[in-house]
Amino acid sequence: MIKNIVKKSLVLALLAGVGFAATAQERVYVIDQRDVVAKSGFGLCWRTGYWTPAAAAADKAGCECDKDLLPKEACEPKTAAAASTGAAAAGAKPSNEKITVAADALFDFNKAVLRPEGKAKLDELVSKAKAIKLEVILAVGHTDRIGGDAYNQKLSEKRAAAVKEYLVAKGIEANRVYTEGKGKKQPVTGDKCKGNAKTKALIDCLQPDRRVDIEVIGTK
């Protein structure tokens, strides 16, 4: 009986994948055949690998799924936004700040343990976050192209998680920090670094790819 249940679950998962594949390239949320956002058991929307705060604001499901992360005006009816233009001008304006922390400060090669220099960089970030009305901090881990896809995905997730753990220990609310790992899918070195052998020269050249992008979103 257990085998039958497992088989049935696998079949449903495969069918769901077929239904979602058609829209994965166009939307930043997983959409089913009814054009309805797929949600977890906790009511959270499933995001695709194309999700970013900017892309979420452009997606028609953005306000439903991530209203707290989007500019207030993006989720207000246009009539209401127009009526409150004067009040908004006098109030606080959204202030987004994106900070990229170099991997040589945060982590050693092939490691996910914060270095002292990395902690000092994050201390600066905490000070900036506490100086504004913080909405959310997005920490996205990356790796270089050395190694397999699965390994690098895990490593990027561990690096982002290490950053979150440190920020929470410094007083940032855990539910304000969103982490994600991109593995080696978003290098910034392009075709600058030649070769595939794990030499010191290649490791040094790929250093910019081993990074954590940290975006602080809030109002001053």
DRENDO-1510 file (C-alpha; in Angstrom, 1 decimal, always signed):
<recs>
REC; n; res; u; v; w
REC; 1; MET; +0.0; +0.0; +0.0 .
REC; 2; ILE; +2.8; +2.4; +0.9 .
REC; 3; LYS; +4.5; +1.7; -2.5 .
REC; 4; ASN; +1.2; +2.6; -4.3 .
REC; 5; ILE; +0.9; +5.9; -2.4 .
REC; 6; VAL; +4.5; +6.8; -3.3 .
REC; 7; LYS; +3.9; +5.9; -6.9 .
REC; 8; LYS; +0.8; +8.0; -7.0 .
REC; 9; SER; +2.6; +11.0; -5.4 .
REC; 10; LEU; +5.3; +10.8; -8.0 .
REC; 11; VAL; +2.8; +10.7; -10.8 .
REC; 12; LEU; +1.0; +13.7; -9.4 .
REC; 13; ALA; +4.3; +15.6; -9.1 .
REC; 14; LEU; +5.2; +14.8; -12.7 .
REC; 15; LEU; +1.8; +15.9; -13.9 .
REC; 16; ALA; +2.1; +19.1; -11.9 .
REC; 17; GLY; +5.5; +19.8; -13.4 .
REC; 18; VAL; +4.1; +19.5; -16.9 .
REC; 19; GLY; +1.3; +21.9; -16.0 .
REC; 20; PHE; +3.7; +24.5; -14.6 .
REC; 21; ALA; +6.4; +24.3; -17.3 .
REC; 22; ALA; +4.5; +26.4; -19.8 .
REC; 23; THR; +4.5; +29.5; -17.6 .
REC; 24; ALA; +7.8; +29.2; -15.8 .
REC; 25; GLN; +9.6; +31.4; -18.4 .
REC; 26; GLU; +6.9; +34.1; -18.2 .
REC; 27; ARG; +6.0; +34.4; -14.6 .
REC; 28; VAL; +8.1; +34.6; -11.4 .
REC; 29; TYR; +5.6; +32.5; -9.5 .
REC; 30; VAL; +4.6; +28.9; -10.2 .
REC; 31; ILE; +1.2; +28.9; -12.0 .
REC; 32; ASP; -1.1; +26.0; -12.5 .
REC; 33; GLN; -3.3; +25.3; -15.6 .
REC; 34; ARG; -6.0; +27.5; -14.2 .
REC; 35; ASP; -3.6; +30.5; -14.0 .
REC; 36; VAL; -3.7; +30.2; -10.2 .
REC; 37; VAL; -0.5; +30.6; -8.1 .
REC; 38; ALA; +0.6; +27.4; -6.5 .
REC; 39; LYS; +1.0; +27.7; -2.7 .
REC; 40; SER; +2.6; +25.6; +0.0 .
REC; 41; GLY; +0.8; +24.1; +3.0 .
REC; 42; PHE; +1.6; +27.3; +4.9 .
REC; 43; GLY; -0.1; +29.5; +2.2 .
REC; 44; LEU; +3.2; +30.8; +0.8 .
REC; 45; CYS; +3.5; +31.2; -3.0 .
REC; 46; TRP; +6.0; +29.1; -4.8 .
REC; 47; ARG; +8.6; +31.3; -6.6 .
REC; 48; THR; +10.4; +30.4; -9.8 .
REC; 49; GLY; +14.2; +30.9; -10.3 .
REC; 50; TYR; +13.4; +34.2; -12.1 .
REC; 51; TRP; +12.0; +35.8; -8.9 .
REC; 52; THR; +13.4; +39.2; -7.8 .
REC; 53; PRO; +11.7; +42.0; -5.9 .
REC; 54; ALA; +11.5; +44.1; -9.2 .
REC; 55; ALA; +10.1; +41.2; -11.2 .
REC; 56; ALA; +7.6; +40.4; -8.5 .
REC; 57; ALA; +6.3; +44.0; -8.7 .
REC; 58; ALA; +5.7; +43.5; -12.4 .
REC; 59; ASP; +4.0; +40.1; -12.0 .
REC; 60; LYS; +0.2; +40.3; -11.6 .
REC; 61; ALA; +0.4; +38.0; -8.6 .
REC; 62; GLY; +3.1; +40.0; -6.9 .
REC; 63; CYS; +0.7; +41.9; -4.5 .
REC; 64; GLU; -1.0; +38.6; -3.6 .
REC; 65; CYS; +2.2; +36.8; -2.8 .
REC; 66; ASP; +4.7; +39.4; -1.6 .
REC; 67; LYS; +2.8; +42.6; -0.8 .
REC; 68; ASP; +5.1; +43.3; +2.2 .
REC; 69; LEU; +8.2; +43.3; -0.1 .
REC; 70; LEU; +6.8; +45.6; -2.8 .
REC; 71; PRO; +6.5; +49.4; -2.8 .
REC; 72; LYS; +3.2; +50.5; -1.2 .
REC; 73; GLU; +2.0; +52.3; -4.4 .
REC; 74; ALA; +2.5; +49.1; -6.5 .
REC; 75; CYS; -0.4; +47.4; -4.6 .
REC; 76; GLU; -2.7; +50.3; -4.2 .
REC; 77; PRO; -5.6; +51.1; -6.6 .
REC; 78; LYS; -4.5; +53.9; -8.9 .
REC; 79; THR; -7.4; +56.1; -7.7 .
REC; 80; ALA; -6.3; +55.8; -4.1 .
REC; 81; ALA; -2.7; +56.4; -5.0 .
REC; 82; ALA; -3.7; +59.6; -6.9 .
REC; 83; ALA; -5.8; +60.8; -4.0 .
REC; 84; SER; -2.9; +60.4; -1.6 .
REC; 85; THR; -0.2; +61.9; -3.7 .
REC; 86; GLY; +0.1; +65.0; -1.5 .
REC; 87; ALA; +0.3; +63.0; +1.7 .
REC; 88; ALA; +2.9; +60.6; +0.2 .
REC; 89; ALA; +5.1; +63.5; -0.8 .
REC; 90; ALA; +5.2; +64.7; +2.7 .
REC; 91; GLY; +5.8; +61.2; +4.2 .
REC; 92; ALA; +8.7; +58.8; +4.0 .
REC; 93; LYS; +9.8; +57.6; +0.6 .
REC; 94; PRO; +10.9; +54.0; -0.1 .
REC; 95; SER; +14.7; +53.6; +0.0 .
REC; 96; ASN; +16.1; +50.4; -1.4 .
REC; 97; GLU; +19.8; +49.7; -0.9 .
REC; 98; LYS; +21.6; +46.8; -2.5 .
REC; 99; ILE; +25.0; +45.8; -1.1 .
REC; 100; THR; +27.3; +43.1; -2.6 .
REC; 101; VAL; +29.7; +41.7; +0.0 .
REC; 102; ALA; +32.8; +40.2; -1.6 .
REC; 103; ALA; +33.4; +36.5; -0.9 .
REC; 104; ASP; +37.0; +37.1; +0.2 .
REC; 105; ALA; +35.6; +39.1; +3.1 .
REC; 106; LEU; +32.8; +36.7; +4.0 .
REC; 107; PHE; +34.1; +33.2; +3.2 .
REC; 108; ASP; +37.2; +31.3; +2.3 .
REC; 109; PHE; +37.1; +29.3; -1.0 .
REC; 110; ASN; +34.7; +26.3; -0.8 .
REC; 111; LYS; +33.6; +27.3; +2.8 .
REC; 112; ALA; +30.4; +28.6; +4.3 .
REC; 113; VAL; +31.8; +29.8; +7.7 .
REC; 114; LEU; +32.0; +33.5; +8.1 .
REC; 115; ARG; +35.5; +35.0; +8.4 .
REC; 116; PRO; +36.2; +37.8; +10.9 .
REC; 117; GLU; +36.4; +40.3; +8.0 .
REC; 118; GLY; +33.0; +39.1; +6.9 .
REC; 119; LYS; +31.5; +39.7; +10.3 .
REC; 120; ALA; +32.8; +43.2; +10.3 .
REC; 121; LYS; +31.2; +43.9; +6.9 .
REC; 122; LEU; +27.9; +42.5; +8.2 .
REC; 123; ASP; +28.1; +44.7; +11.3 .
REC; 124; GLU; +28.2; +47.7; +9.0 .
REC; 125; LEU; +25.1; +46.4; +7.3 .
REC; 126; VAL; +23.3; +45.9; +10.6 .
REC; 127; SER; +24.0; +49.5; +11.5 .
REC; 128; LYS; +22.5; +50.7; +8.2 .
REC; 129; ALA; +19.5; +48.4; +8.6 .
REC; 130; LYS; +18.8; +49.7; +12.1 .
REC; 131; ALA; +18.9; +53.3; +10.9 .
REC; 132; ILE; +15.8; +52.8; +8.7 .
REC; 133; LYS; +12.4; +51.3; +9.1 .
REC; 134; LEU; +13.4; +47.9; +8.0 .
REC; 135; GLU; +11.0; +45.9; +5.8 .
REC; 136; VAL; +13.1; +43.0; +4.6 .
REC; 137; ILE; +16.7; +41.9; +3.9 .
REC; 138; LEU; +17.3; +39.6; +0.9 .
REC; 139; ALA; +20.5; +37.6; +1.1 .
REC; 140; VAL; +21.3; +35.6; -2.1 .
REC; 141; GLY; +24.3; +33.3; -2.1 .
REC; 142; HIS; +26.4; +32.5; -5.2 .
REC; 143; THR; +29.3; +30.3; -6.1 .
REC; 144; ASP; +31.9; +30.1; -8.9 .
REC; 145; ARG; +31.7; +27.4; -11.6 .
REC; 146; ILE; +34.1; +25.0; -10.1 .
REC; 147; GLY; +32.3; +21.9; -9.0 .
REC; 148; GLY; +28.9; +20.3; -9.8 .
REC; 149; ASP; +25.6; +22.0; -9.9 .
REC; 150; ALA; +24.1; +20.2; -6.9 .
REC; 151; TYR; +27.1; +20.8; -4.7 .
REC; 152; ASN; +27.3; +24.5; -5.6 .
REC; 153; GLN; +23.6; +25.0; -5.0 .
REC; 154; LYS; +23.9; +23.6; -1.5 .
REC; 155; LEU; +27.0; +25.7; -0.9 .
REC; 156; SER; +25.3; +28.9; -2.0 .
REC; 157; GLU; +22.3; +28.1; +0.3 .
REC; 158; LYS; +24.6; +27.5; +3.2 .
REC; 159; ARG; +26.4; +30.8; +2.6 .
REC; 160; ALA; +23.1; +32.7; +2.6 .
REC; 161; ALA; +22.0; +30.9; +5.7 .
REC; 162; ALA; +25.2; +31.8; +7.5 .
REC; 163; VAL; +24.6; +35.4; +6.8 .
REC; 164; LYS; +21.1; +35.2; +8.1 .
REC; 165; GLU; +22.2; +33.5; +11.3 .
REC; 166; TYR; +24.7; +36.2; +11.9 .
REC; 167; LEU; +22.2; +39.1; +11.2 .
REC; 168; VAL; +19.7; +37.5; +13.6 .
REC; 169; ALA; +22.3; +37.1; +16.3 .
REC; 170; LYS; +22.9; +40.9; +15.9 .
REC; 171; GLY; +19.3; +41.8; +16.6 .
REC; 172; ILE; +17.6; +41.6; +13.1 .
REC; 173; GLU; +14.3; +39.8; +13.3 .
REC; 174; ALA; +14.5; +36.4; +11.7 .
REC; 175; ASN; +11.2; +36.9; +9.7 .
REC; 176; ARG; +12.8; +40.0; +8.1 .
REC; 177; VAL; +15.6; +38.0; +6.4 .
REC; 178; TYR; +14.9; +36.0; +3.3 .
REC; 179; THR; +17.6; +33.8; +2.0 .
REC; 180; GLU; +18.1; +32.0; -1.4 .
REC; 181; GLY; +20.9; +30.2; -3.1 .
REC; 182; LYS; +21.6; +30.6; -6.8 .
REC; 183; GLY; +24.5; +28.1; -7.0 .
REC; 184; LYS; +26.7; +28.9; -10.0 .
REC; 185; LYS; +23.9; +30.1; -12.3 .
REC; 186; GLN; +24.6; +33.8; -12.1 .
REC; 187; PRO; +28.4; +34.4; -12.5 .
REC; 188; VAL; +29.6; +38.0; -13.0 .
REC; 189; THR; +33.0; +37.1; -14.5 .
REC; 190; GLY; +31.5; +36.0; -17.9 .
REC; 191; ASP; +34.1; +34.4; -20.1 .
REC; 192; LYS; +37.0; +36.3; -18.5 .
REC; 193; CYS; +38.4; +33.2; -16.7 .
REC; 194; LYS; +39.7; +30.5; -19.0 .
REC; 195; GLY; +40.1; +26.8; -18.3 .
REC; 196; ASN; +38.4; +24.2; -16.0 .
REC; 197; ALA; +41.3; +22.8; -14.0 .
REC; 198; LYS; +41.1; +23.9; -10.3 .
REC; 199; THR; +44.3; +25.9; -10.3 .
REC; 200; LYS; +45.1; +28.8; -8.0 .
REC; 201; ALA; +45.0; +31.2; -11.0 .
REC; 202; LEU; +41.5; +30.1; -11.9 .
REC; 203; ILE; +40.3; +30.2; -8.3 .
REC; 204; ASP; +41.6; +33.8; -7.9 .
REC; 205; CYS; +40.0; +34.8; -11.2 .
REC; 206; LEU; +36.6; +33.5; -10.3 .
REC; 207; GLN; +36.6; +35.2; -6.9 .
REC; 208; PRO; +33.9; +37.8; -7.9 .
REC; 209; ASP; +31.5; +34.9; -8.6 .
REC; 210; ARG; +31.8; +33.7; -5.0 .
REC; 211; ARG; +29.6; +36.3; -3.4 .
REC; 212; VAL; +26.5; +37.0; -1.4 .
REC; 213; ASP; +24.2; +39.8; -2.7 .
REC; 214; ILE; +22.5; +41.5; +0.2 .
REC; 215; GLU; +19.6; +43.9; -0.5 .
REC; 216; VAL; +18.2; +46.0; +2.4 .
REC; 217; ILE; +14.6; +47.2; +1.8 .
REC; 218; GLY; +13.0; +49.8; +4.1 .
REC; 219; THR; +12.1; +53.5; +4.5 .
REC; 220; LYS; +14.1; +56.3; +6.0 .
</recs>
